[in-house]
Amino acid sequence: MEKSVLLFIAAPYMGHLAQSVQLAKLMLEKSNQLSVLFLVMKVPVDPEGTIKVQNIISGCNVERLRFHHLPTPVNTDNWSSNKGLFINQLVEYQKPHVREIASKIKGLSGFILDVPTSTLSDVAEEFRVPSYIFFTSSAASFGLMLHVQSLQDEHNQDTFELLKTSQELILPSFVQPVPITVLPTVITDKLLWSSRMHKLIQYWRKPKGLIMNTFSELEDFALDSFVKDSAYGKTGLPRIYPIGPVLNRSETKIKSHSEIIEWLDNQPPNSVVLVSFGSLGSFDLDQVKEIASGLEQSGHRFLWVLRRPPAEKGGFPREYENLELVLPKGFLDRTAFIGKVIGWVPQLAVLSHSAVGGFVSHCGWNSILESIWCGVPIATWPLAAEQQLNAFHLVKELGIAVEISLDYNEAKEHQELVRAEQIEKGVREVLGSGNDVRKRVKEISEKSRAAVQDGGSSHLCFENLVTTICSGSHGGR
């Protein structure tokens, strides 16, 4: 029988691409009627990230899953220095190449896109096949974006004036009023909104379905808000499929980076705090020294993923060649028996280790889902994107995290340092044994695992999604 071919296209960020590859693998496991062609974009200004992307691909030997590398732009000198706008330009550059590849696919049945590649649904329409968007952040933040777009487009409201005159917003996807200070910069910055997000959000209303990396038991309030009449405008929404958590669970059995795992093997249970700010997170020297002081003063064991800031504003972080040049003098010697500083870790494998009892995190959604899966509480320190909103959601609404900061934002012109005392306090709190936060995380961890088991909420939703895709019933929503 001829296979139905799905065309996957994800932004070349580790968090997006890794989860999209995992989604493709799960779909292929569920149905032997499907095959996947995954189109890979490279970022010429991020060679280190390109290597990590290639590692994901080379380690993925799955039947009926093929990868195709799209051409790399030769000259990007005049492209935006903003990472988000740069990716927008990269997606537009790739449109004719995607169109050409799609024209040669026999049995093309649909496009699976992520948020930064949403505009490629135009190409899907040209071939009269459905598109689905894989939303790799929270349902609550999805609701915020839709609500602001609806206020502007359907109610003619100047949301920027509203943000100037308000201290908080009432949002359909949140139980509590949301402080203006935790809203994403793409919502509060008029230029970023008009040049990037506004258009993308309009595209979110067009596909046949929205695949969400979340689960009902975690975000029931937000997910329920999407089915209420007119909560997000008159145009309605595509069908929403909460199928998460989508995680690369095979990473928990990883054998590489054995030095890290061996070190953890020698630490007591729940004694180590993982300090990591994602593949795009980095700090200037002054903040690095505050983190070092806070960790040392806490007296707790730590595993610290330290990234070097980009060479240019808006660029991509790298690994340090010599950590002693950036850390306080003697720090590595003084903490040699209780800590390790490294440039990258297999994060899910580390969080799964019994020695890890807390996580100082930037609150990226993938990291949140991994910490929940492993039952490890977070100390929140958001940096960018929707991470401040995620931090607020975890601490104030769900009660499954402690606060170092809720509104730290690297885009602020005069962002104050997070001082060593705050960091020390957060580490002590997140590693505290028997606290209510740890108990709640354990409870939601059990629910996250039940959701993807046979008969679980996400499992049933995923089966429905794959059946819909395989049925070929592509007329309407």
C-alpha positions as CSV (number, residue, x, y, z in Angstrom):
1,M,0.0,0.0,0.0
2,E,1.3,3.5,-0.9
3,K,2.4,5.4,2.1
4,S,1.0,8.8,3.0
5,V,3.9,11.2,3.3
6,L,4.0,13.9,5.9
7,L,6.4,16.9,5.4
8,F,7.8,18.1,8.7
9,I,9.5,21.5,8.9
10,A,10.7,22.9,12.3
11,A,12.8,25.9,13.3
12,P,16.5,25.1,13.7
13,Y,16.4,25.6,17.5
14,M,17.3,22.6,19.6
15,G,14.1,22.8,21.6
16,H,11.9,22.9,18.5
17,L,13.7,20.5,16.3
18,A,14.3,17.8,18.9
19,Q,10.6,17.8,19.9
20,S,9.4,17.8,16.3
21,V,11.7,14.8,15.5
22,Q,10.3,13.0,18.5
23,L,6.7,13.8,17.3
24,A,7.6,12.3,13.9
25,K,8.9,9.1,15.5
26,L,5.8,8.8,17.6
27,M,3.5,9.1,14.6
28,L,5.5,6.5,12.7
29,E,5.2,4.1,15.7
30,K,1.5,4.6,15.7
31,S,0.8,4.0,12.0
32,N,2.6,2.0,9.3
33,Q,0.6,3.9,6.7
34,L,2.8,7.0,7.2
35,S,6.2,8.0,6.2
36,V,7.9,11.3,7.0
37,L,10.3,13.6,5.1
38,F,11.8,16.0,7.6
39,L,13.2,19.2,6.1
40,V,16.2,20.6,8.0
41,M,17.2,24.3,8.0
42,K,20.7,25.3,9.0
43,V,21.6,28.7,10.6
44,P,24.9,29.9,9.1
45,V,25.5,32.2,12.1
46,D,25.2,29.3,14.6
47,P,27.7,26.6,13.7
48,E,27.7,25.1,17.2
49,G,23.9,24.7,17.1
50,T,24.2,23.2,13.6
51,I,26.4,20.5,15.0
52,K,23.9,19.7,17.8
53,V,21.1,19.5,15.2
54,Q,23.2,17.2,13.1
55,N,23.8,15.0,16.1
56,I,20.1,14.6,16.6
57,I,19.6,13.6,13.0
58,S,22.6,11.2,12.8
59,G,21.3,9.4,16.0
60,C,17.9,8.9,14.5
61,N,17.7,5.7,12.6
62,V,14.0,5.2,12.2
63,E,12.3,3.3,9.3
64,R,10.2,5.6,7.1
65,L,11.8,8.7,8.5
66,R,14.1,10.6,6.0
67,F,15.9,13.9,6.5
68,H,16.6,16.4,3.7
69,H,18.9,19.5,4.3
70,L,17.5,22.7,2.8
71,P,20.1,25.0,1.2
72,T,22.0,27.3,3.5
73,P,21.8,31.0,2.6
74,V,25.1,32.2,1.2
75,N,24.9,35.8,2.4
76,T,22.9,36.9,5.5
77,D,24.9,40.1,6.2
78,N,21.7,42.3,5.7
79,W,19.4,40.0,7.7
80,S,18.1,41.0,11.1
81,S,20.3,40.5,14.2
82,N,17.2,39.6,16.2
83,K,17.1,35.8,16.4
84,G,13.3,35.6,15.9
85,L,13.3,37.9,12.9
86,F,16.3,36.1,11.5
87,I,14.4,32.8,11.6
88,N,11.4,34.5,9.9
89,Q,13.7,35.6,7.1
90,L,15.2,32.1,6.9
91,V,11.7,30.6,6.5
92,E,10.8,33.0,3.7
93,Y,14.1,32.2,2.0
94,Q,13.2,28.5,2.1
95,K,9.7,28.8,0.8
96,P,10.5,28.2,-2.9
97,H,12.8,25.3,-1.9
98,V,10.0,23.7,0.1
99,R,7.6,24.2,-2.7
100,E,9.9,22.5,-5.2
101,I,10.4,19.5,-2.8
102,A,6.7,19.2,-2.1
103,S,5.9,19.1,-5.9
104,K,8.0,15.9,-6.2
105,I,6.4,14.0,-3.4
106,K,4.1,11.2,-4.4
107,G,1.4,10.7,-1.8
108,L,1.9,14.0,0.0
109,S,-0.8,14.1,2.8
110,G,0.1,17.1,4.9
111,F,2.5,19.5,6.5
112,I,3.5,19.4,10.2
113,L,5.0,22.8,11.1
114,D,6.0,24.5,14.3
115,V,5.3,28.1,15.3
116,P,8.3,29.8,13.6
117,T,7.5,28.0,10.3
118,S,3.8,28.6,10.5
119,T,3.7,30.7,7.3
120,L,4.6,27.6,5.3
121,S,1.0,26.6,5.6
122,D,0.6,28.8,2.5
123,V,2.6,26.2,0.6
124,A,0.4,23.4,2.0
125,E,-2.6,25.2,0.7
126,E,-1.1,25.4,-2.8
127,F,-0.9,21.6,-2.8
128,R,-4.4,21.3,-1.3
129,V,-3.2,19.3,1.7
130,P,-3.8,20.1,5.3
131,S,-1.3,21.6,7.7
132,Y,-0.9,21.1,11.4
133,I,1.1,23.4,13.7
134,F,3.0,21.8,16.6
135,F,2.9,24.3,19.5
136,T,6.0,23.6,21.7
137,S,5.0,26.0,24.5
138,S,2.2,26.1,27.0
139,A,-1.5,26.2,26.2
140,A,-1.8,29.2,28.6
141,S,0.8,31.2,26.6
142,F,-1.0,30.2,23.4
143,G,-4.1,31.7,24.9
144,L,-2.4,35.0,25.7
145,M,-1.2,35.4,22.1
146,L,-4.6,34.6,20.6
147,H,-6.3,37.0,23.0
148,V,-4.1,40.0,22.2
149,Q,-4.5,39.3,18.5
150,S,-8.3,39.1,18.9
151,L,-8.4,42.4,20.8
152,Q,-6.6,44.1,18.0
153,D,-8.1,42.6,14.9
154,E,-11.7,42.0,16.1
155,H,-12.2,44.6,18.8
156,N,-10.0,47.4,17.4
157,Q,-8.3,47.8,20.7
158,D,-4.9,49.5,21.1
159,T,-3.3,46.9,23.3
160,F,-0.1,48.9,23.6
161,E,-2.1,51.7,25.3
162,L,-3.8,49.1,27.4
163,L,-0.5,47.7,28.6
164,K,0.8,51.2,29.4
165,T,-2.2,52.0,31.6
166,S,-2.6,48.6,33.3
167,Q,-0.7,46.7,35.9
168,E,-2.3,43.3,35.0
169,L,-4.4,41.6,32.3
170,I,-7.4,39.4,32.7
171,L,-6.8,36.5,30.2
172,P,-9.1,33.6,29.3
173,S,-6.3,31.0,29.7
174,F,-5.2,32.1,33.2
175,V,-7.1,31.7,36.5
176,Q,-5.4,34.8,38.0
177,P,-4.8,38.3,36.6
178,V,-1.4,38.3,34.9
179,P,1.0,41.1,35.7
180,I,2.2,43.2,32.8
181,T,5.8,42.6,33.9
182,V,5.7,38.9,33.0
183,L,4.3,39.3,29.5
184,P,6.6,38.3,26.6
185,T,8.5,41.1,24.9
186,V,6.9,40.2,21.6
187,I,3.6,41.3,23.1
188,T,4.9,44.5,24.7
189,D,7.3,45.7,22.0
190,K,5.3,47.3,19.2
191,L,8.0,46.7,16.5
192,L,8.5,43.0,17.4
193,W,4.7,42.5,17.5
194,S,4.0,44.1,14.2
195,S,7.0,42.7,12.3
196,R,6.8,39.1,13.6
197,M,4.2,37.8,16.0
198,H,1.0,39.4,14.7
199,K,1.3,37.7,11.4
200,L,2.3,34.4,12.9
201,I,-0.7,34.3,15.2
202,Q,-3.0,34.9,12.3
203,Y,-1.6,31.8,10.7
204,W,-2.4,29.8,13.9
205,R,-6.1,30.0,13.0
206,K,-5.6,28.5,9.5
207,P,-4.4,24.9,9.9
208,K,-6.6,21.8,10.2
209,G,-5.2,21.2,13.7
210,L,-3.1,22.5,16.5
211,I,-0.9,19.9,18.2
212,M,0.1,21.0,21.7
213,N,2.9,19.6,23.8
214,T,0.9,19.7,27.0
215,F,-1.6,17.4,28.8
216,S,-5.1,18.0,30.1
217,E,-4.3,17.3,33.8
218,L,-1.6,20.1,33.7
219,E,-3.5,22.8,31.8
220,D,-7.1,22.0,32.1
221,F,-8.2,25.6,32.6
222,A,-6.4,26.9,29.6
223,L,-7.5,24.0,27.3
224,D,-11.1,24.5,28.5
225,S,-10.9,28.2,27.5
226,F,-10.4,27.3,23.9
227,V,-13.8,25.6,23.6
228,K,-15.8,28.5,25.1
229,D,-17.7,30.6,22.6
230,S,-16.0,33.8,21.5
231,A,-13.3,33.6,24.1
232,Y,-10.8,34.2,21.4
233,G,-12.8,36.1,18.7
234,K,-15.4,35.3,16.1
235,T,-13.2,33.3,13.7
236,G,-12.9,30.3,15.9
237,L,-9.9,27.9,16.3
238,P,-8.8,24.7,14.6
239,R,-9.2,21.5,16.5
240,I,-6.7,21.3,19.4
241,Y,-4.8,18.1,20.2
242,P,-3.0,18.1,23.6
243,I,-0.8,15.1,23.2
244,G,2.1,15.8,25.6
245,P,4.5,15.5,27.2
246,V,6.4,14.8,24.0
247,L,9.9,13.9,25.3
248,N,12.8,12.0,23.9
249,R,12.6,9.4,26.7
250,S,15.4,7.3,25.2
251,E,17.7,10.1,26.4
252,T,17.3,8.8,29.9
253,K,19.3,5.7,28.8
254,I,22.1,7.8,27.3
255,K,25.6,6.5,27.5
256,S,27.5,9.5,26.3
257,H,28.7,12.1,28.7
258,S,29.4,9.2,31.0
259,E,31.7,11.5,33.2
260,I,28.6,13.5,34.2
261,I,26.5,10.4,35.0
262,E,29.4,8.8,36.9
263,W,29.8,12.0,39.0
264,L,26.0,11.9,39.7
265,D,26.3,8.3,40.7
266,N,28.5,9.3,43.6
267,Q,26.2,11.9,45.0
268,P,23.4,11.3,47.6
269,P,19.8,11.2,46.5
270,N,18.1,14.6,45.9
271,S,21.3,16.4,46.8
272,V,22.3,18.1,43.5
273,V,20.7,21.2,41.8
274,L,21.0,21.4,38.1
275,V,21.6,24.9,36.9
276,S,20.8,25.3,33.2
277,F,19.3,28.0,31.0
278,G,18.7,26.2,27.8
279,S,20.7,26.1,24.6
280,L,20.1,29.9,24.0
281,G,20.7,31.1,27.6
282,S,23.9,32.9,28.6
283,F,25.0,35.7,30.9
284,D,27.6,38.5,31.1
285,L,30.5,38.2,33.4
286,D,29.0,40.1,36.3
287,Q,26.0,37.8,36.5
288,V,28.1,34.7,36.1
289,K,30.0,35.8,39.2
290,E,26.8,36.3,41.2
291,I,25.7,32.8,40.2
292,A,29.0,31.3,41.3
293,S,28.8,33.1,44.6
294,G,25.2,32.0,45.2
295,L,26.0,28.4,44.5
296,E,29.1,28.4,46.7
297,Q,27.3,30.1,49.6
298,S,24.4,27.6,49.4
299,G,26.8,24.8,50.3
300,H,24.8,22.4,48.1
301,R,26.0,20.2,45.3
302,F,25.5,21.6,41.8
303,L,25.8,20.8,38.2
304,W,26.1,24.1,36.3
305,V,25.7,24.4,32.5
306,L,27.5,27.6,31.6
307,R,27.2,29.1,28.1
308,R,29.3,31.9,26.6
309,P,27.4,34.9,25.4
310,P,27.1,35.5,21.6
311,A,29.8,37.4,19.9
312,E,27.2,39.9,18.6
313,K,23.9,41.1,20.0
314,G,21.1,38.8,18.9
315,G,23.5,35.9,18.1
316,F,23.8,32.4,19.5
317,P,25.7,31.3,22.6
318,R,28.7,29.1,22.5
319,E,30.8,27.0,24.8
320,Y,33.7,28.5,26.8
321,E,37.2,27.3,25.9
322,N,38.6,28.2,29.4
323,L,36.1,28.4,32.3
324,E,38.7,29.7,34.7
325,L,38.8,33.0,32.8
326,V,35.1,33.7,33.6
327,L,34.6,32.2,37.0
328,P,35.8,33.8,40.3
329,K,39.4,33.1,41.2
330,G,39.7,29.8,42.9
331,F,36.0,28.9,42.5
332,L,36.6,25.6,40.7
333,D,39.2,24.5,43.3
334,R,37.0,25.4,46.2
335,T,33.9,23.6,44.8
336,A,35.7,20.7,43.2
337,F,34.1,18.1,45.6
338,I,30.6,19.4,45.4
339,G,30.1,20.9,41.9
340,K,30.8,20.6,38.2
341,V,30.7,23.3,35.6
342,I,30.2,22.2,32.0
343,G,29.0,23.4,28.6
344,W,26.2,21.0,27.8
345,V,24.3,18.1,29.4
346,P,21.8,15.5,28.2
347,Q,19.2,17.3,30.3
348,L,16.5,14.6,30.6
349,A,19.1,12.0,31.5
350,V,20.4,14.3,34.2
351,L,17.0,15.2,35.6
352,S,16.1,11.5,35.7
353,H,19.0,10.7,37.9
354,S,18.1,10.1,41.6
355,A,20.9,12.5,42.8
356,V,19.2,15.5,41.2
357,G,16.7,17.1,43.6
358,G,16.2,20.6,42.1
359,F,16.5,22.6,38.9
360,V,17.4,26.3,38.5
361,S,15.8,26.9,35.1
362,H,15.0,29.5,32.5
363,C,11.5,28.0,32.3
364,G,11.5,27.0,28.7
365,W,8.5,24.8,28.1
366,N,10.5,21.7,27.2
367,S,12.6,22.0,30.3
368,I,9.4,22.4,32.4
369,L,7.9,19.2,30.9
370,E,11.1,17.3,31.5
371,S,11.3,18.5,35.2
372,I,7.6,17.5,35.7
373,W,8.2,14.1,34.1
374,C,11.1,13.5,36.4
375,G,9.4,14.9,39.5
376,V,12.1,17.6,40.0
377,P,10.9,21.0,41.3
378,I,12.1,24.2,39.5
379,A,13.5,27.4,40.9
380,T,12.4,29.9,38.2
381,W,14.8,32.3,36.4
382,P,13.2,33.2,33.1
383,L,15.3,35.0,30.4
384,A,13.3,35.6,27.2
385,A,10.3,34.7,25.0
386,E,7.3,33.5,27.0
387,Q,9.5,32.2,29.9
388,Q,8.4,34.9,32.4
389,L,4.8,33.9,31.7
390,N,5.7,30.3,32.3
391,A,7.4,31.2,35.6
392,F,4.4,33.0,36.8
393,H,2.2,30.1,35.8
394,L,4.4,27.6,37.7
395,V,4.8,29.5,40.9
396,K,1.5,31.5,41.2
397,E,-1.1,29.2,39.5
398,L,0.2,25.7,39.7
399,G,2.3,25.9,42.8
400,I,5.0,23.5,41.5
401,A,8.0,25.8,41.5
402,V,9.8,28.3,43.8
403,E,10.9,31.7,42.7
404,I,14.3,33.2,42.1
405,S,12.8,35.6,39.7
406,L,9.5,35.9,37.7
407,D,10.3,38.9,35.5
408,Y,14.0,38.8,34.8
409,N,14.2,39.7,31.1
410,E,17.4,39.8,29.1
411,A,15.8,42.2,26.6
412,K,15.5,44.9,29.3
413,E,17.9,47.7,28.7
414,H,18.8,48.1,32.4
415,Q,18.1,44.6,33.7
416,E,19.3,44.4,37.3
417,L,21.5,41.5,38.3
418,V,20.1,38.6,40.2
419,R,22.2,38.7,43.4
420,A,24.0,35.8,45.0
421,E,21.7,36.0,48.0
422,Q,18.6,35.4,45.8
423,I,20.3,32.5,44.1
424,E,21.4,31.0,47.4
425,K,17.8,31.3,48.8
426,G,16.3,29.7,45.6
427,V,18.8,26.8,45.7
428,R,18.0,26.1,49.4
429,E,14.3,26.3,48.8
430,V,14.2,24.1,45.7
431,L,16.3,21.4,47.4
432,G,14.3,21.6,50.7
433,S,13.1,18.1,51.6
434,G,9.4,17.4,52.2
435,N,8.2,20.8,51.1
436,D,4.7,21.3,49.5
437,V,6.2,22.2,46.1
438,R,8.1,18.9,45.9
439,K,4.9,16.9,46.8
440,R,2.9,18.7,44.2
441,V,5.5,18.1,41.5
442,K,5.5,14.4,42.4
443,E,1.7,14.3,42.0
444,I,1.7,16.0,38.6
445,S,4.6,13.9,37.5
446,E,2.5,10.8,38.0
447,K,-0.3,12.4,36.0
448,S,2.1,13.3,33.2
449,R,3.1,9.6,32.9
450,A,-0.4,8.4,33.1
451,A,-1.5,10.8,30.3
452,V,0.7,9.0,27.7
453,Q,-0.1,5.5,28.8
454,D,-2.8,3.4,27.1
455,G,-6.2,5.0,27.8
456,G,-4.6,8.3,29.1
457,S,-5.8,11.7,28.0
458,S,-2.9,12.4,25.7
459,H,-2.7,8.9,24.4
460,L,-6.3,9.0,23.3
461,C,-5.9,12.4,21.8
462,F,-2.8,11.3,19.9
463,E,-4.6,8.3,18.5
464,N,-7.4,10.6,17.3
465,L,-4.9,12.9,15.6
466,V,-3.1,10.0,13.7
467,T,-6.4,8.5,12.7
468,T,-7.5,11.9,11.3
469,I,-4.3,12.3,9.4
470,C,-4.4,8.8,8.0
471,S,-8.1,8.9,7.0
472,G,-7.5,11.5,4.4
473,S,-10.6,13.3,5.5
474,H,-9.1,16.7,4.8
475,G,-12.2,18.7,4.0
476,G,-12.8,21.4,6.7
477,R,-12.0,21.2,10.4
